[in-house]
């Protein structure tokens, strides 16, 4: 049974309210309970912000930019070899994708031309620019030919993108 100055309810030996926040039903409850509730709410907000910051840091890639660009270039190669135009299109910079519609790009792609490709070297002369050297194998007049190809990758935002030369 509830008493006037005791709001902690024990129901079949299970406490329904914690002792910490509800110690009285009196309208003149001590000011420290409200202060404690505000401080707890504030500390929970600070904790949420810190957790979000830690999550963002864990999502950031700490590898050298050359390794990141090499991985992105190899993923693009796999899309080209698979003739996956949707995935190839997604490697273009956001700026290019705003001006170049996927339908237009997809209709202009020559599918199955590349037979193999390898990333030979990645050099980054500027903080937001990398040059990727590839060896591309294709069939020309019935013979397999391997040619060098140079791609430019730029950083926009946090990601690296294939820059189309136009």
N, C-alpha and C positions, 0 to 999 in steps of 0.2 A: 504494500500500500504506500502511496506517495505521502510524504510529509511536506509541510509548507516550505521548509528551507532545504529540501533534499530532492533533487530531480534525477538522481542516478537511480535507474530502475533495474532491479535484478529480477528476471523472469525465468523461473525454473533454473536457477544458477547461471544464467547467461546474462551478462550485462548488455543492455540495449544502448546505453549512452555512456561515453567515456567520462571518467571522473574529471578529466582535465578541463573540459569546456563547460559542463553543466553542473554547477555545484549548488545552485539555489533557484527556487521559483519566485523569489522575492523580486518585485519590480525595481528595487534599489540594489541590483546586483553590483558587486564590486567592479570598479573600472578596469581592473587588471585582466578580466576575462575577455573583454572586448579588445583590449590592447594585444593580448596574446593571440587572439583570432586574427587580428590585422597583421601582426608580425608573421604568423604562420602562413597566411595567404601571400604576403610579400616574399617570404623565403621560398615558397613554392613557385612563384613567378620567376624569381632569380634562378632557381634550379632548372626550370623549363628552358630559360634562355641559355644557360650553360650547356645543357644537354643538346640543344639545337646547334650550338656552336661546335661542340665536339663531333656531332654527326656530320656537320659541314666539313670539318677538318679531315675526318676519316674518308670523306668522299673525294677530297682533293688528291690528285695524283702526285706523288712525291718523286716519281721517276724522273730522270733527266729528260728534257724535251725531245732529244734525239730518239730515245727509246719510245716515247709516246707517239711521235710522228711515224716512226718505223712500224709500230703496231697498227696505226690507222691506215698507213699506205698498204700494208699487207692485207688488211681487212678489205680495202677497196679492190685490191688485185683479185681476191677471192670472189668478190661480187662481179667483177668484169669477166673472170673465167667462167662463172656460172650464168652469165648473161642476165643477171638480176638487175634490171634497169632501175627498179624502185630503190634498191639499196645503193646503187651507184649514184643516183640522184641525191640521196641523203648525205653524201660526202661533200657536196658542193657547199660553199659558204652560204650563210643565211641571206646575204645580200644578193647573191646570184639566184637563189631559189625564189626571191621576191620578184625577179624580172623574168626568169626562165620557167615557163610552165612545164610540169612533168610530162604532159602529153607531147609537147613539142620536142623535148629532149628524147623521150622514148622512141619517137618515130625517126629520129636522126641517128640512132645508135646502130652500128654495124655489129650484130651479134655473132659470137663465135670466132672472131678474127684472131684474138689472142689465144694461143695454145698453152703458153706457160709464161710466167713472169717471176722475177726475183728482185727484191730490194737489195741493191749492192752497197749503197752508202747514203747516209743522211748527214747533211751539213747545214748548220744554222748560223748564217752570218749576222743575223739581227735577232733581237729577242722575240720578235713575233713573225719571223720568216724562216722557212727551212726549204732547202733544195734536196729532192730525193732522186737519186740515180737508180734507174731500173734497167734490167736486161729483159727484153720482151722477145718471146719466140712466137713466130707466126708462120704460116705457109704461104709461100709466094711462088707461083708457077710450078707447083708440085714439090718444092723443096722447103725444108724447114730452115728458117733464117732467124738469127738472133741479132737484135739491134739494141743499142742503148737508147734510153728515153729519159728525159729530165722532167720531173714534175715539181711544181711549186706548191707548198703548203703554208698557209698563214693562220695565225691565231686570232680568232674573234671571240671575245668573251673568255671562257675558260677552256674552250675546245679548239682543236686544230682541224682545218678544213682544206680540201683540195681546191686550189685556185685555178679556174679555167682561164686559159690565155685566149684573148679575143681580139 
